[in-house]
Amino acid sequence: MSGSPRRGLAVYRLLPSLGDYETLRLNVTDAVRLMRWQGQGQGQGQGGEEGRPTGLRAEWLDDDGTPKSEFPSGSPAAPVLSRRLAERFGDELLAAGSLVPVEIDKAGGDDYVLYVVDQVVDCLDLRRSSKPKRNGEVKRPVYRPEALPARLPAFRLPQFPRAVQWNGWAVDRLLGLTGDQIEARLTWSEDPAVKPHRDPWGF
């Protein structure tokens, strides 16, 4: 499958589904370091190498034998994928960023990676979007279709740099690879008949 949208342009927030899968708790220090680096990328197109994460520590919330999610992090800033899922998705992930290792406490055999998204793209229609909150969150974004980086799997916004936005074709692929393990919340579609999620960045 090419990196072209299948059903028109659409943007999503991804998080683990509420199914019976184990999810991760991220190390607070590492998560803050990641978000600090992301914040430095405002208006630059990339966050730069200074302070760029080279790894992430985490632990399973309840390692009780329940199957482990292949997309186990609900943090908008820190999408984590199993190595298997990243490899099955393909090298197109690397068009927007890179993969760095996740060290999971007391789970040496679990192979996961953090997707560090470098691409910061100014593609919001600020006049038609809702006003960013103090943390940068844009609850009701409207994108300029001609500026949307539709061939990238994911990107970040200068207005909301601590959240990874996913393009529709990448979401389609991830859902096809993981079944019921991912919840995809639509934040915007170029189809006016499609209604976005009422609270895409909530939990």
C-alpha positions as a LaTeX table, in Angstrom:
\begin{tabular}{lrrr}
\hline
Residue & $x$ (\AA) & $y$ (\AA) & $z$ (\AA) \\
\hline
Met1 & 0.00 & 0.00 & 0.00 \\
Ser2 & 1.30 & 3.42 & $-0.86$ \\
Gly3 & 1.39 & 6.34 & 1.54 \\
Ser4 & $-1.66$ & 7.94 & $-0.08$ \\
Pro5 & $-4.93$ & 8.38 & 1.82 \\
Arg6 & $-7.52$ & 5.75 & 0.93 \\
Arg7 & $-10.74$ & 7.56 & 1.73 \\
Gly8 & $-9.85$ & 11.21 & 1.59 \\
Leu9 & $-7.84$ & 13.22 & 4.08 \\
Ala10 & $-8.36$ & 12.55 & 7.78 \\
Val11 & $-6.34$ & 13.01 & 10.97 \\
Tyr12 & $-6.54$ & 10.94 & 14.16 \\
Arg13 & $-5.32$ & 10.63 & 17.72 \\
Leu14 & $-4.39$ & 7.04 & 18.61 \\
Leu15 & $-4.41$ & 5.30 & 21.97 \\
Pro16 & $-4.73$ & 1.73 & 23.25 \\
Ser17 & $-8.20$ & 0.29 & 23.13 \\
Leu18 & $-10.06$ & $-0.62$ & 26.31 \\
Gly19 & $-9.87$ & $-4.31$ & 25.41 \\
Asp20 & $-8.14$ & $-6.98$ & 27.45 \\
Tyr21 & $-4.55$ & $-6.02$ & 26.69 \\
Glu22 & $-1.71$ & $-4.92$ & 28.95 \\
Thr23 & $-0.61$ & $-1.31$ & 28.63 \\
Leu24 & 2.51 & 0.56 & 29.72 \\
Arg25 & 3.20 & 3.17 & 32.37 \\
Leu26 & 5.96 & 5.46 & 31.10 \\
Asn27 & 8.83 & 6.59 & 33.30 \\
Val28 & 7.88 & 10.12 & 34.35 \\
Thr29 & 11.37 & 11.57 & 33.97 \\
Asp30 & 11.73 & 10.16 & 30.45 \\
Ala31 & 8.25 & 11.31 & 29.43 \\
Val32 & 8.94 & 14.85 & 30.65 \\
Arg33 & 12.28 & 14.86 & 28.80 \\
Leu34 & 10.51 & 13.82 & 25.60 \\
Met35 & 7.86 & 16.52 & 25.93 \\
Arg36 & 10.51 & 19.14 & 26.68 \\
Trp37 & 12.31 & 18.22 & 23.47 \\
Gln38 & 9.04 & 18.28 & 21.54 \\
Gly39 & 8.30 & 21.75 & 22.88 \\
Gln40 & 11.63 & 22.99 & 21.52 \\
Gly41 & 10.50 & 22.05 & 18.02 \\
Gln42 & 7.87 & 24.74 & 17.73 \\
Gly43 & 8.16 & 26.52 & 14.42 \\
Gln44 & 11.39 & 24.76 & 13.45 \\
Gly45 & 10.13 & 21.84 & 11.39 \\
Gln46 & 12.18 & 19.56 & 13.65 \\
Gly47 & 13.00 & 19.47 & 17.32 \\
Gly48 & 16.75 & 19.31 & 16.70 \\
Glu49 & 19.24 & 16.87 & 18.16 \\
Glu50 & 19.88 & 18.57 & 21.49 \\
Gly51 & 17.90 & 16.68 & 24.13 \\
Arg52 & 16.45 & 14.31 & 21.55 \\
Pro53 & 15.36 & 11.06 & 23.25 \\
Thr54 & 17.53 & 8.01 & 22.63 \\
Gly55 & 15.40 & 5.65 & 24.69 \\
Leu56 & 12.45 & 5.39 & 27.05 \\
Arg57 & 11.86 & 3.46 & 30.26 \\
Ala58 & 8.50 & 1.98 & 31.16 \\
Glu59 & 6.75 & $-0.79$ & 33.07 \\
Trp60 & 3.66 & $-2.88$ & 32.47 \\
Leu61 & 0.68 & $-1.71$ & 34.51 \\
Asp62 & $-0.37$ & $-5.27$ & 35.42 \\
Asp63 & 1.89 & $-8.00$ & 34.11 \\
Asp64 & $-0.56$ & $-10.78$ & 34.99 \\
Gly65 & $-0.46$ & $-12.88$ & 31.84 \\
Thr66 & $-2.96$ & $-10.80$ & 29.87 \\
Pro67 & $-1.81$ & $-10.36$ & 26.25 \\
Lys68 & 0.40 & $-7.32$ & 25.83 \\
Ser69 & $-0.85$ & $-4.61$ & 23.49 \\
Glu70 & 1.18 & $-3.91$ & 20.36 \\
Phe71 & 0.32 & $-0.21$ & 20.86 \\
Pro72 & 0.53 & 0.07 & 24.66 \\
Ser73 & 0.96 & 3.81 & 25.40 \\
Gly74 & $-1.90$ & 6.26 & 25.73 \\
Ser75 & 0.37 & 9.30 & 25.90 \\
Pro76 & $-0.24$ & 11.59 & 22.90 \\
Ala77 & 3.43 & 12.56 & 23.06 \\
Ala78 & 4.82 & 9.03 & 23.15 \\
Pro79 & 3.45 & 6.46 & 20.71 \\
Val80 & 4.99 & 3.07 & 21.53 \\
Leu81 & 4.83 & 0.15 & 19.11 \\
Ser82 & 5.97 & $-3.42$ & 19.42 \\
Arg83 & 9.03 & $-4.04$ & 17.29 \\
Arg84 & 6.96 & $-6.58$ & 15.37 \\
Leu85 & 4.27 & $-4.00$ & 14.58 \\
Ala86 & 6.82 & $-1.39$ & 13.51 \\
Glu87 & 8.49 & $-3.88$ & 11.17 \\
Arg88 & 5.18 & $-4.99$ & 9.68 \\
Phe89 & 4.14 & $-1.37$ & 9.11 \\
Gly90 & 7.33 & $-0.79$ & 7.12 \\
Asp91 & 9.97 & 1.83 & 6.52 \\
Glu92 & 7.39 & 4.54 & 5.80 \\
Leu93 & 7.36 & 5.20 & 9.54 \\
Leu94 & 10.86 & 6.60 & 9.17 \\
Ala95 & 9.66 & 9.35 & 6.82 \\
Ala96 & 8.40 & 11.27 & 9.85 \\
Gly97 & 10.84 & 10.28 & 12.56 \\
Ser98 & 12.77 & 7.42 & 14.09 \\
Leu99 & 12.38 & 4.47 & 16.42 \\
Val100 & 14.26 & 4.31 & 19.72 \\
Pro101 & 14.30 & 1.41 & 22.19 \\
Val102 & 11.93 & 1.09 & 25.12 \\
Glu103 & 13.39 & $-0.54$ & 28.22 \\
Ile104 & 10.57 & $-2.27$ & 30.08 \\
Asp105 & 11.24 & $-3.00$ & 33.74 \\
Lys106 & 11.41 & $-6.73$ & 34.55 \\
Ala107 & 10.43 & $-7.64$ & 30.99 \\
Gly108 & 13.68 & $-8.13$ & 29.11 \\
Gly109 & 12.09 & $-10.27$ & 26.42 \\
Asp110 & 9.53 & $-7.65$ & 25.37 \\
Asp111 & 10.76 & $-5.72$ & 22.32 \\
Tyr112 & 9.12 & $-2.29$ & 21.96 \\
Val113 & 10.10 & 1.03 & 20.41 \\
Leu114 & 9.17 & 4.68 & 20.90 \\
Tyr115 & 8.19 & 6.49 & 17.72 \\
Val116 & 9.94 & 9.87 & 17.92 \\
Val117 & 8.14 & 12.09 & 15.39 \\
Asp118 & 10.37 & 14.88 & 14.14 \\
Gln119 & 8.12 & 16.50 & 11.58 \\
Val120 & 6.40 & 19.66 & 12.83 \\
Val121 & 4.09 & 21.00 & 10.12 \\
Asp122 & 2.17 & 24.27 & 10.15 \\
Cys123 & $-1.04$ & 23.13 & 8.46 \\
Leu124 & $-3.86$ & 24.33 & 10.73 \\
Asp125 & $-6.47$ & 26.76 & 9.54 \\
Leu126 & $-6.19$ & 28.98 & 12.59 \\
Arg127 & $-9.24$ & 31.04 & 11.71 \\
Arg128 & $-11.56$ & 28.03 & 11.58 \\
Ser129 & $-9.97$ & 25.87 & 14.30 \\
Ser130 & $-10.82$ & 26.15 & 17.98 \\
Lys131 & $-8.45$ & 28.31 & 20.00 \\
Pro132 & $-5.53$ & 26.32 & 21.45 \\
Lys133 & $-5.74$ & 25.70 & 25.20 \\
Arg134 & $-2.91$ & 26.74 & 27.51 \\
Asn135 & $-1.23$ & 23.36 & 26.97 \\
Gly136 & $-1.53$ & 23.82 & 23.20 \\
Glu137 & $-4.37$ & 21.34 & 22.75 \\
Val138 & $-6.59$ & 22.11 & 19.78 \\
Lys139 & $-9.87$ & 20.32 & 20.48 \\
Arg140 & $-11.51$ & 21.07 & 17.14 \\
Pro141 & $-8.80$ & 21.45 & 14.49 \\
Val142 & $-9.47$ & 22.36 & 10.89 \\
Tyr143 & $-6.63$ & 21.66 & 8.50 \\
Arg144 & $-5.65$ & 23.31 & 5.26 \\
Pro145 & $-5.76$ & 20.31 & 2.89 \\
Glu146 & $-3.08$ & 21.71 & 0.61 \\
Ala147 & $-0.68$ & 22.03 & 3.58 \\
Leu148 & $-1.48$ & 18.73 & 5.33 \\
Pro149 & 1.54 & 16.36 & 5.05 \\
Ala150 & $-0.67$ & 13.56 & 3.78 \\
Arg151 & 2.17 & 11.27 & 2.71 \\
Leu152 & 3.68 & 11.17 & 6.19 \\
Pro153 & 2.29 & 8.59 & 8.60 \\
Ala154 & 2.35 & 11.12 & 11.43 \\
Phe155 & 3.34 & 14.69 & 12.29 \\
Arg156 & 3.12 & 17.29 & 15.02 \\
Leu157 & 1.75 & 20.82 & 15.06 \\
Pro158 & 3.66 & 23.96 & 16.10 \\
Gln159 & 0.57 & 24.94 & 18.11 \\
Phe160 & 0.41 & 21.53 & 19.88 \\
Pro161 & 3.90 & 20.01 & 19.58 \\
Arg162 & 3.49 & 17.52 & 22.42 \\
Ala163 & 0.91 & 15.46 & 20.56 \\
Val164 & 1.41 & 13.15 & 17.60 \\
Gln165 & $-1.22$ & 13.44 & 14.86 \\
Trp166 & $-1.77$ & 10.41 & 12.60 \\
Asn167 & $-2.85$ & 10.53 & 8.96 \\
Gly168 & $-5.75$ & 8.34 & 7.92 \\
Trp169 & $-3.85$ & 5.92 & 5.67 \\
Ala170 & $-1.41$ & 5.10 & 8.49 \\
Val171 & $-4.28$ & 4.55 & 10.89 \\
Asp172 & $-5.93$ & 2.20 & 8.40 \\
Arg173 & $-2.73$ & 0.19 & 8.20 \\
Leu174 & $-2.21$ & 0.04 & 11.97 \\
Leu175 & $-5.80$ & $-1.04$ & 12.57 \\
Gly176 & $-5.45$ & $-3.71$ & 9.92 \\
Leu177 & $-2.34$ & $-5.04$ & 11.65 \\
Thr178 & $-3.63$ & $-4.94$ & 15.24 \\
Gly179 & $-7.39$ & $-5.53$ & 15.07 \\
Asp180 & $-9.07$ & $-4.34$ & 18.27 \\
Gln181 & $-5.91$ & $-3.18$ & 20.06 \\
Ile182 & $-6.04$ & 0.49 & 19.00 \\
Glu183 & $-8.69$ & 3.16 & 19.50 \\
Ala184 & $-8.63$ & 5.70 & 16.68 \\
Arg185 & $-10.26$ & 9.04 & 17.47 \\
Leu186 & $-10.97$ & 11.18 & 14.47 \\
Thr187 & $-9.93$ & 14.80 & 15.00 \\
Trp188 & $-10.64$ & 16.07 & 11.49 \\
Ser189 & $-11.84$ & 14.91 & 8.08 \\
Glu190 & $-12.14$ & 16.74 & 4.80 \\
Asp191 & $-15.55$ & 15.06 & 4.45 \\
Pro192 & $-18.00$ & 17.44 & 6.18 \\
Ala193 & $-20.46$ & 14.57 & 6.69 \\
Val194 & $-18.03$ & 12.76 & 9.02 \\
Lys195 & $-18.24$ & 13.84 & 12.65 \\
Pro196 & $-14.97$ & 14.06 & 14.66 \\
His197 & $-14.67$ & 12.59 & 18.15 \\
Arg198 & $-16.21$ & 14.89 & 20.76 \\
Asp199 & $-13.11$ & 14.83 & 23.02 \\
Pro200 & $-10.18$ & 13.38 & 21.05 \\
Trp201 & $-7.47$ & 14.26 & 23.58 \\
Gly202 & $-9.33$ & 13.15 & 26.69 \\
Phe203 & $-8.99$ & 9.79 & 28.44 \\
\hline
\end{tabular}
